[in-house]
Amino acid sequence: MRVLMINHFPIAGSGSGTYTRNIAVHLMKKGHEVCIVMPENTVHFNGVPGAVIYPVFFSYDEPIRDALPFNFPCFTTHPRSLTTFFDLDDGQFEAYLNAFRQTIAKAVKEFRPDVIHGQHVWVLSWLARETGLPYVITAHGTDLMGYQKTSRFRKYADEAAAGAKHIITISNDNDALVRELFPASADKAVFMRNGYDPERFFPERVPQERLLPSFDINPLKKLVLFTGKLTYFKGVDILLEAARLYEGERPGEIVTILAGEGELSAQLKKQARDYKLQNVHFLGFLDISELRNLYSSADVSIVPSRREPFGLVAVEALACGCPVVATNQGGLPDIINSDVGTLVDVDDAFGLSSAILKELSRDDVEQRRKNAAKYAFDTYAQDSLIGSLVELFKS
């Protein structure tokens, strides 16, 4: 089977990009051919070995011939772009559509796909409709937030949903929202869990006293980790409030690391300074091997989101043997149970701090880490989930 995947984001730096990469890799393992259309703002981009890539180039910090004269737009933020769809003027949006329309047409003509897999119920899936080929869409959640935010793009999302053969939903909460926002297409919704790549995320315990100095951080007794976008819906400001509480209760004992970029980066760093937090460190965007080492070495990973359509970072942390404290919101209750972590209320800094301190004080640490890694592998390894997607494509 020949599958054309279309994404609004590059392969690296977003949840849907990681999703696209993971599926592409595992489709090719099963003998299928994959082509990907995606935006890029550098010629030195991450691809997927074996997949045919058709990039649409945007301007950022290097001259690229025929690149669109603005950065690629996001729903909230991306490590390499703070431009959002809502920032585009009409001329820029039309240029965006035309560039992707031409690239998709070229990919269809040269790659000759059997099926198209669009990421997000949004404008590129609307362009997939123009090809006349059968297509499915995965609703990743940030697209649904964009749909709720403004009516400007709803026409494209509505028509994309109407033309799709199926709409893949990634959590129970995500499934319910798709059915609510697109009632005429509700019968097309198919729940299918996200998966992770076990070849990229696995337990690889590195002693903190050896790992943290490589980031110029002095190791303490315990390590708390956050990975993700520094944006409002991720709730990082609540984690900093919690850090003020647990640093006060156990001074000099807990290092907190925040790995990620986003439009609130400067604001959150100021919050940490205003709170006089002594052991909170912002590391920016990290590569996969660095994240794996941190997950494997951290005592607990935190997902304090106000909204979280799925929560792939929680799965990746568990896969590395790291217990997770997360909010009881969106897709996170589907993932976290008492054997591998704790759920807390949204916007509850005291509850978050208490759950973190309780996790750091457990006496069954090694068994809990083994439980987390086994649970992630048994439930979310992409190898075991790809067959259902292939059957959906064949249908």
LOMIZA-69424 format. One line per 5 residues: number of its first residue (from 1); for each residue y, z, x of C-alpha. Coordinates in pm, 1 decimal. Layout:
% LOMIZA-69424
NUM> Y,Z,X  ... .
//
This chain:
% LOMIZA-69424
1> 0.0,0.0,0.0  351.3,-79.0,115.4  605.6,190.6,26.1  982.8,153.9,56.9  1153.9,494.7,77.3 .
6> 1528.6,520.3,8.6  1734.5,827.4,95.0  2102.4,920.1,78.5  2059.9,1116.0,406.0  1923.4,1063.2,756.7 .
11> 1574.3,1178.4,851.5  1704.5,1486.9,1035.0  1941.8,1750.1,900.7  1857.1,1778.9,531.2  1570.8,1889.2,310.1 .
16> 1526.9,1545.1,157.0  1533.0,1392.6,505.7  1253.9,1624.3,617.2  1066.8,1545.4,294.1  1102.1,1171.0,359.3 .
21> 978.9,1207.3,715.1  681.0,1423.7,621.1  567.7,1187.8,347.0  615.9,879.8,563.7  406.2,1030.4,844.9 .
26> 123.1,1129.5,613.2  126.7,803.3,419.2  81.5,616.9,746.2  -201.6,853.7,844.3  -376.7,734.1,528.5 .
31> -331.7,372.5,632.6  -29.3,283.1,419.0  280.0,103.0,547.3  623.7,260.4,516.0  980.0,132.3,531.3 .
36> 1286.3,358.8,510.6  1644.1,273.8,410.4  1887.5,549.5,503.6  2241.8,613.5,631.8  2320.0,684.2,996.3 .
41> 2631.8,746.4,1205.1  2476.2,698.1,1547.8  2263.3,426.0,1703.3  2061.1,702.0,1872.5  1907.9,824.7,1549.0 .
46> 1575.3,988.8,1473.6  1326.4,751.1,1321.3  964.2,787.9,1219.0  721.5,628.1,1467.8  536.9,345.7,1294.9 .
51> 779.9,316.2,1003.6  1020.7,24.2,963.5  1379.1,157.1,949.8  1676.2,-17.5,788.6  1983.2,195.9,868.4 .
56> 2319.8,163.1,697.0  2579.3,265.0,955.5  2884.7,483.0,897.3  3167.9,583.2,1132.2  3162.9,924.2,1298.2 .
61> 3229.4,975.3,1669.8  3101.2,653.8,1827.0  3194.1,288.1,1771.0  2921.1,103.9,1578.0  2954.2,-262.4,1489.9 .
66> 2986.7,-328.9,1114.5  2978.1,43.2,1032.7  3153.5,153.8,715.4  3489.6,310.9,812.2  3401.2,661.5,687.7 .
71> 3118.9,909.9,732.7  2812.5,908.1,509.5  2864.3,1121.8,198.1  2659.8,1427.8,97.9  2630.4,1649.6,-206.9 .
76> 2743.8,1958.3,-13.3  2722.4,1923.1,363.9  2515.5,1787.4,652.0  2514.9,1882.7,1021.6  2676.0,1546.1,1098.7 .
81> 2895.4,1496.6,792.5  3122.5,1713.4,581.4  3219.0,1417.3,362.2  3092.2,1447.0,4.7  3039.5,1187.9,-266.4 .
86> 3322.5,1356.4,-452.2  3560.5,1282.4,-161.3  3507.7,904.5,-179.6  3781.5,696.7,-337.2  3683.9,401.8,-556.9 .
91> 3710.7,153.2,-271.9  3490.4,359.2,-42.0  3232.4,411.7,-314.1  3218.6,39.7,-387.4  3175.8,-31.8,-14.8 .
96> 2895.4,227.8,-4.1  2713.9,64.5,-295.4  2752.4,-286.6,-155.4  2626.6,-188.7,190.7  2314.9,-25.3,49.7 .
101> 2262.8,-302.5,-206.3  2253.4,-561.1,73.8  2028.7,-347.7,294.8  1783.1,-269.7,15.7  1767.7,-638.3,-76.6 .
106> 1696.8,-724.9,289.0  1423.3,-459.4,308.8  1262.5,-583.1,-13.2  1265.7,-943.7,108.4  1129.2,-870.4,456.9 .
111> 901.4,-569.4,397.5  774.0,-677.2,51.9  701.3,-328.4,-85.1  458.8,-257.1,-367.7  657.4,44.8,-483.0 .
116> 989.8,213.3,-409.6  1023.8,591.0,-365.6  1385.5,696.6,-420.3  1512.9,1033.7,-304.6  1751.4,1198.8,-554.1 .
121> 1831.1,1096.1,-911.4  2151.2,936.8,-790.2  2318.0,612.1,-696.3  2062.6,469.5,-449.6  1783.8,513.1,-702.4 .
126> 2012.4,322.5,-941.6  2020.2,40.4,-685.3  1638.6,50.2,-670.0  1644.8,-35.2,-1040.3  1822.1,-362.2,-958.3 .
131> 1527.6,-484.2,-747.1  1295.1,-513.9,-1046.0  1021.3,-335.2,-851.6  846.8,-25.0,-988.0  998.9,293.0,-850.4 .
136> 962.1,669.9,-866.3  1230.6,925.4,-784.9  1206.2,1273.8,-638.9  1467.9,1509.7,-779.5  1559.7,1731.1,-483.7 .
141> 1806.0,1956.3,-666.2  2136.6,1892.4,-490.4  2150.4,1567.8,-690.1  2120.7,1773.7,-1007.8  2401.2,2001.5,-885.4 .
146> 2613.3,1691.3,-830.8  2529.3,1569.2,-1180.9  2644.3,1901.2,-1326.4  2958.9,1910.6,-1111.1  3125.9,1594.6,-1238.5 .
151> 3071.0,1312.3,-1484.7  3181.9,1052.7,-1230.3  2830.7,957.7,-1115.6  2629.5,1039.7,-1427.4  2602.6,677.2,-1538.8 .
156> 2413.0,594.0,-1220.4  2183.1,894.4,-1245.7  2111.2,837.8,-1616.0  2025.1,471.4,-1564.0  1820.5,548.9,-1251.2 .
161> 1615.0,801.2,-1449.3  1575.0,559.3,-1740.3  1433.9,287.7,-1514.4  1198.9,507.5,-1311.1  825.4,510.0,-1375.9 .
166> 808.1,878.6,-1282.1  1048.4,1154.0,-1172.8  886.4,1393.5,-925.3  998.6,1754.2,-964.3  947.0,2007.6,-685.0 .
171> 948.2,2349.8,-855.1  915.9,2493.0,-1202.3  1290.6,2556.7,-1214.6  1365.6,2205.0,-1088.1  1126.8,2058.4,-1345.9 .
176> 1298.0,2242.5,-1632.0  1642.2,2125.7,-1516.9  1534.7,1761.0,-1490.6  1401.2,1776.4,-1845.4  1725.4,1938.3,-1964.3 .
181> 1962.6,1694.3,-1792.4  1761.1,1378.3,-1866.5  1601.6,1444.0,-2206.8  1535.6,1074.8,-2271.1  1328.1,1065.2,-1950.8 .
186> 1165.6,1408.0,-1983.8  820.0,1258.1,-2037.0  844.0,1098.0,-1691.8  869.8,1432.5,-1508.4  571.6,1506.3,-1282.4 .
191> 558.8,1840.2,-1100.1  448.1,1801.3,-737.5  501.0,2065.3,-468.3  686.5,1986.0,-147.6  477.9,2000.1,166.3 .
196> 546.0,2079.4,530.8  410.8,1921.7,848.8  158.0,2157.9,1015.4  200.3,1969.1,1341.3  564.3,2078.2,1356.5 .
201> 550.7,2429.3,1209.8  277.5,2668.4,1320.1  258.1,3015.4,1478.5  371.2,2996.3,1839.6  463.5,3352.3,1926.3 .
206> 719.8,3370.3,2204.5  826.8,3721.2,2307.5  1182.3,3785.0,2191.4  1275.9,3921.5,2532.1  1195.9,3578.8,2674.2 .
211> 1322.8,3363.8,2385.5  1659.5,3517.3,2299.9  1812.7,3506.1,2650.9  1766.0,3126.1,2635.9  2028.2,3136.2,2355.6 .
216> 2242.0,3382.2,2556.7  2147.7,3665.2,2318.2  2041.8,4013.5,2426.3  1712.1,4102.3,2253.7  1695.6,4422.6,2050.3 .
221> 1406.5,4582.3,1860.7  1405.5,4347.9,1560.6  1508.7,3989.1,1482.3  1638.8,3870.4,1142.5  1670.7,3492.5,1098.5 .
226> 1852.9,3258.5,861.8  1816.5,2879.3,884.6  1996.8,2629.5,663.9  2330.1,2490.5,554.4  2635.9,2711.1,584.4 .
231> 2751.5,2639.3,231.7  2828.2,2852.5,-71.8  2505.4,2805.7,-266.1  2299.9,2924.2,33.6  2446.2,3276.1,-0.3 .
236> 2506.4,3337.1,371.1  2810.5,3553.3,289.5  2574.6,3796.1,111.1  2350.9,3809.1,417.9  2654.8,3906.1,627.3 .
241> 2734.9,4182.4,377.2  2374.0,4299.5,407.9  2400.5,4283.9,789.7  2698.3,4518.7,775.4  2478.2,4765.5,584.4 .
246> 2167.6,4745.3,803.6  2367.7,4740.8,1127.9  2535.4,5059.5,1006.4  2201.4,5219.3,925.0  2022.4,5109.6,1243.8 .
251> 2296.4,5040.2,1500.9  2195.1,4849.5,1811.8  1844.9,4776.2,1680.1  1866.6,4447.1,1485.7  1971.0,4099.1,1599.7 .
256> 2068.5,3855.8,1322.8  2061.9,3482.5,1399.0  2209.9,3212.4,1176.0  2090.9,2861.1,1262.1  2272.6,2581.0,1083.0 .
261> 2600.4,2403.1,1020.9  2821.4,2353.5,718.1  3167.0,2348.5,567.2  3180.7,2730.3,557.1  3101.2,2774.9,926.1 .
266> 3452.3,2891.0,1027.8  3489.1,3109.7,718.6  3154.5,3283.1,775.8  3229.2,3344.1,1143.4  3558.9,3503.2,1041.0 .
271> 3373.1,3719.8,789.4  3139.2,3838.0,1066.3  3440.3,3922.3,1285.9  3620.0,4099.0,1001.8  3309.4,4308.3,937.4 .
276> 3292.2,4387.5,1311.8  2926.4,4284.7,1318.0  2794.5,4351.7,1666.0  2471.9,4154.0,1674.3  2519.0,3848.3,1451.6 .
281> 2496.4,3512.2,1627.9  2572.6,3160.1,1496.8  2362.3,2902.4,1682.7  2449.2,2581.5,1497.0  2197.5,2303.9,1431.9 .
286> 1871.5,2344.6,1626.0  1584.2,2106.8,1692.8  1234.0,2155.8,1552.3  1082.8,2320.0,1860.2  1368.6,2573.1,1874.6 .
291> 1328.9,2651.0,1504.5  952.5,2690.2,1541.3  1000.8,2935.5,1828.3  1255.3,3136.9,1629.8  1042.3,3144.9,1313.3 .
296> 739.9,3247.5,1517.2  927.9,3525.6,1692.9  1147.7,3656.5,1410.2  1041.9,3968.0,1224.2  1172.7,3830.9,894.3 .
301> 1334.2,3510.3,768.9  1602.2,3531.8,498.8  1672.0,3284.1,215.8  1965.0,3444.5,24.5  2041.8,3136.8,-189.1 .
306> 2239.7,3143.3,-510.4  2063.6,2818.8,-601.8  1752.7,2683.8,-431.6  1569.5,2391.7,-596.8  1261.2,2441.0,-378.2 .
311> 1302.1,2632.0,-51.8  1132.8,2433.7,226.1  1276.7,2665.1,493.1  1079.5,2950.6,333.0  757.4,2749.5,359.1 .
316> 829.1,2652.5,720.9  897.6,3016.6,812.0  572.5,3129.6,648.7  384.4,2851.2,828.5  498.8,3005.2,1156.7 .
321> 375.1,3347.0,1044.1  715.9,3487.5,954.5  748.4,3692.7,632.4  1035.4,3592.6,402.7  1290.7,3788.4,201.8 .
326> 1440.9,3554.1,-57.7  1628.8,3557.1,-385.4  1438.4,3535.7,-713.4  1607.4,3206.5,-795.6  1510.8,2840.9,-837.5 .
331> 1192.8,2741.4,-659.2  1167.1,3053.9,-442.5  964.8,3262.3,-695.1  707.6,2979.7,-688.5  664.1,3035.3,-315.2 .
336> 711.1,3403.8,-231.4  462.4,3672.1,-333.4  416.5,4032.2,-221.8  154.8,3936.9,39.6  402.5,3727.1,236.5 .
341> 749.3,3853.1,148.5  991.2,4003.6,-99.6  1215.9,3870.1,-375.9  1559.1,4022.0,-444.9  1837.1,3953.8,-693.1 .
346> 2107.4,3695.4,-623.0  2436.0,3832.1,-483.0  2285.6,4178.0,-421.8  2378.1,4272.7,-64.4  2241.1,4626.2,-101.1 .
351> 1909.2,4502.4,-238.5  1888.1,4240.1,35.8  1959.2,4494.3,309.7  1703.0,4736.3,165.5  1435.3,4464.3,147.6 .
356> 1505.7,4356.5,505.8  1485.4,4713.8,635.8  1161.2,4769.8,443.3  1013.0,4450.9,591.4  1117.8,4560.6,941.0 .
361> 950.0,4899.9,892.5  606.4,4783.0,779.6  302.4,4901.3,973.3  83.9,4598.4,885.1  292.9,4342.1,1071.2 .
366> 16.8,4136.7,1231.3  -190.3,4111.3,914.0  120.2,4010.5,719.8  197.1,3737.4,971.5  -160.2,3605.8,945.0 .
371> -137.5,3613.4,564.9  188.5,3415.9,574.5  57.6,3140.0,803.1  -270.9,3100.5,613.8  -101.4,3098.9,274.7 .
376> 147.2,2830.0,383.0  -125.9,2610.4,530.5  -361.7,2648.9,234.2  -88.7,2585.5,-25.5  175.6,2358.1,125.6 .
381> 26.1,2155.1,412.5  136.8,1797.0,351.6  -208.1,1659.7,436.5  -356.2,1822.5,127.4  -74.1,1708.5,-103.9 .
386> -30.4,1344.4,-5.5  -329.0,1221.4,-208.5  -162.3,1310.2,-538.3  149.2,1116.0,-439.1  -57.7,810.9,-344.9 .
391> -228.8,820.5,-684.8  113.9,838.3,-850.2  224.6,531.3,-653.8  -92.8,343.7,-749.5  -39.4,421.1,-1115.8 .
//
